Amino acid sequence: MFGNTTRTFEVNYIYQNDPRAQIIESQDESLSNATAAAHLIRLHHADAENGLVMPEADAAGEELLRQAEILGITDIRVTRLVHEHTPGTTPGHHQQP
């Protein structure tokens, strides 16, 4: 229970010329661009009827990034969120009247 700490990452990327962002939770200390690309491919193309769109389960990082670019997913930037903010929990001295 105590060893299963999840970390939150914000992934900013371009999908078919449209800037987007996703929040990904992981138990890993870091999230590589290739791992983020695999997540984004599944997110945007998991329901594709053609199985050729999805990369192999053991695909290398470069292959995942190349496949993502072919599918219109580019400019992937991963940022680890250190402090999570729950809406409505801002201390009173930071709120304007």
C-alpha positions as CSV (number, residue, x, y, z in Angstrom):
1,M,0.0,0.0,0.0
2,F,2.7,2.5,1.0
3,G,5.0,1.6,-1.9
4,N,2.4,2.2,-4.7
5,T,2.8,6.0,-5.0
6,T,1.4,7.3,-8.2
7,R,2.9,10.3,-10.0
8,T,1.1,12.7,-12.2
9,F,2.4,13.9,-15.6
10,E,1.0,16.5,-18.0
11,V,1.6,15.6,-21.6
12,N,1.3,18.5,-24.1
13,Y,1.3,17.6,-27.8
14,I,-0.1,18.4,-31.2
15,Y,-2.7,16.1,-32.6
16,Q,-3.6,16.7,-36.3
17,N,-2.5,20.4,-36.0
18,D,-4.5,20.9,-32.8
19,P,-2.7,21.6,-29.5
20,R,-3.9,19.2,-26.7
21,A,-3.0,18.1,-23.2
22,Q,-3.5,14.9,-21.2
23,I,-2.9,14.0,-17.6
24,I,-1.3,10.6,-17.2
25,E,-0.8,8.9,-13.8
26,S,2.0,6.4,-13.5
27,Q,3.8,4.5,-10.8
28,D,7.1,5.1,-12.6
29,E,9.5,7.9,-11.4
30,S,9.5,9.4,-14.9
31,L,7.5,9.2,-18.1
32,S,9.4,9.1,-21.4
33,N,8.2,10.7,-24.6
34,A,8.0,7.2,-26.2
35,T,5.8,5.9,-23.3
36,A,3.6,9.0,-23.6
37,A,3.4,8.5,-27.4
38,A,2.2,4.9,-26.8
39,H,-0.5,6.2,-24.5
40,L,-1.6,8.8,-26.9
41,I,-1.7,6.4,-29.8
42,R,-4.0,4.1,-27.7
43,L,-6.1,7.1,-26.7
44,H,-6.7,8.4,-30.2
45,H,-6.6,5.2,-32.3
46,A,-7.6,2.3,-30.0
47,D,-10.9,1.9,-31.8
48,A,-9.3,1.8,-35.2
49,E,-10.6,-1.2,-37.1
50,N,-7.2,-1.6,-38.8
51,G,-4.8,-3.3,-36.3
52,L,-1.9,-2.1,-38.4
53,V,-2.3,1.4,-36.8
54,M,-1.3,0.1,-33.4
55,P,2.4,-0.5,-32.8
56,E,3.7,-3.8,-31.5
57,A,3.6,-4.3,-27.7
58,D,7.5,-4.6,-27.6
59,A,8.1,-1.7,-30.0
60,A,11.2,0.4,-29.4
61,G,11.0,4.0,-28.3
62,E,12.0,5.4,-31.7
63,E,9.4,3.2,-33.4
64,L,6.7,4.5,-31.1
65,L,7.6,8.1,-31.8
66,R,7.7,7.5,-35.5
67,Q,4.3,5.8,-35.5
68,A,2.8,8.6,-33.4
69,E,4.1,11.1,-36.0
70,I,2.6,9.2,-38.8
71,L,-0.7,9.2,-37.0
72,G,-0.5,13.0,-36.5
73,I,0.8,13.1,-32.9
74,T,3.8,15.4,-32.7
75,D,5.7,17.8,-30.4
76,I,5.2,15.6,-27.3
77,R,6.3,17.3,-24.1
78,V,6.1,15.6,-20.7
79,T,6.1,17.5,-17.4
80,R,5.9,15.9,-14.0
81,L,3.3,17.7,-11.8
82,V,4.9,18.1,-8.4
83,H,2.0,19.7,-6.6
84,E,-1.5,18.6,-7.4
85,H,-4.2,21.2,-6.8
86,T,-7.7,20.1,-5.8
87,P,-10.3,22.7,-6.9
88,G,-11.7,24.6,-4.0
89,T,-8.7,24.1,-1.7
90,T,-6.9,27.4,-2.4
91,P,-6.0,29.1,0.9
92,G,-8.0,32.2,1.6
93,H,-5.0,34.6,1.4
94,H,-4.6,33.6,-2.3
95,Q,-8.2,34.3,-3.2
96,Q,-9.5,37.7,-4.3
97,P,-12.7,39.1,-2.8
